[in-house]
């Protein structure tokens, strides 16, 4: 596997046994994740820690999440969670949501100047793997891979302060959200800790989706007949009612009946969506 010159990654897919120590310092390594790999037995415990956050009072959410992340990976001293909507067809787009124990000034700086061009956020999402390294190794990688990197490098160094010199950037993905958790650590986490953070980030994204869009749980629980699924899946492809009817051997009135019945069954909060928009949301939530 080719390795970046200044920052290695811990991959959530099998990439072979640990090899020799990388040339850029201790703690940077490739890890091997899977059903019997380090940290997998923590999943039920992580679910218990993350999923209740969907109903926690907002005044306690930042600090409580920080405490729970420290239970999952003790080296974590402070964090920043960044989530934004992804492909929410027809839904009112929510502004990027930031949670964290970083100082408010650091969070405002990230939101105003860094978020839209953060190369670490983009790389973690694109490669779908945690990025593990010291603050300086992250800064070197940023310097080598983007122009005018001073703002991001300075933000990382100021956010790390004196008690953390490692950073794990963990991609977070729910059905309707994308983002990352920046975990500033006192030392490089063990492989089990990195895996635990990776899994926790995904469960956190799901919990926050349910917090900000509570109807997602109702949509996931919907039971659709085989015929309803056929109609909705055809609608996903953008086919007109007449084309869907011809394909399924039904009348146009029957197709419109199925669409109307769907709109009557969904939660009021999404009842305004067009049938094909509802179909796309159901597809993203895994109901279709």
CORUR-V477211 format. One record per backbone hydrogen bond with DSSP energy under -0.5 kcal/mol. CO is the residue of the C=O (numbers start at 1). NH is the residue of the N-H. If there is no record, write none. Layout:
((CO/NH) (CO/NH))
This chain:
((8/132) (9/11) (10/130) (22/25) (25/28) (27/29) (28/22) (31/33) (34/37) (37/40) (39/42) (40/43) (42/46) (43/47) (44/48) (45/49) (46/50) (47/51) (50/53) (51/54) (52/55) (53/56) (57/60) (57/61) (58/61) (58/62) (60/64) (61/65) (62/66) (63/67) (64/68) (65/69) (66/70) (67/71) (68/72) (69/73) (73/76) (75/186) (78/184) (79/101) (79/102) (80/182) (81/99) (82/180) (83/97) (84/178) (87/89) (88/91) (94/85) (96/98) (97/83) (99/81) (103/106) (103/107) (104/108) (105/109) (106/110) (107/111) (108/112) (109/113) (109/114) (110/114) (110/115) (114/117) (115/118) (117/119) (118/122) (119/123) (120/124) (121/125) (122/126) (123/127) (124/128) (124/129) (128/12) (130/10) (130/132) (131/169) (133/167) (134/138) (135/139) (136/140) (137/141) (138/142) (139/143) (140/144) (141/145) (142/145) (142/146) (149/153) (150/154) (151/155) (152/156) (153/157) (154/158) (155/159) (156/160) (157/161) (160/164) (165/135) (166/185) (167/133) (167/169) (168/170) (168/183) (169/131) (169/171) (170/181) (172/179) (176/86) (177/174) (178/84) (179/172) (180/82) (181/170) (181/183) (182/80) (182/184) (183/168) (183/185) (184/77) (184/78) (185/165) (185/166) (190/194) (191/195) (192/196) (193/197) (194/198) (195/199) (196/200) (197/201) (198/202) (199/203) (200/204) (201/205) (202/206) (203/207) (204/208) (205/209) (206/210) (207/211) (208/212) (209/213) (213/216) (214/217) (214/218) (215/219) (216/220) (217/221) (219/222) (222/224) (225/229) (226/230) (227/231) (228/232) (229/233) (230/234) (231/235) (232/236) (233/237) (234/237) (234/239) (235/238) (240/244) (241/245) (242/246) (243/247) (244/248) (245/249) (245/250) (251/255) (252/256) (253/257) (254/258) (255/259) (256/260) (257/261) (258/262) (259/263) (260/264) (261/265) (262/265) (262/266) (267/270) (268/271) (270/273) (274/277) (274/278) (275/279) (276/280) (277/281) (278/282) (279/283) (280/284) (281/285) (282/287) (282/288) (283/286))
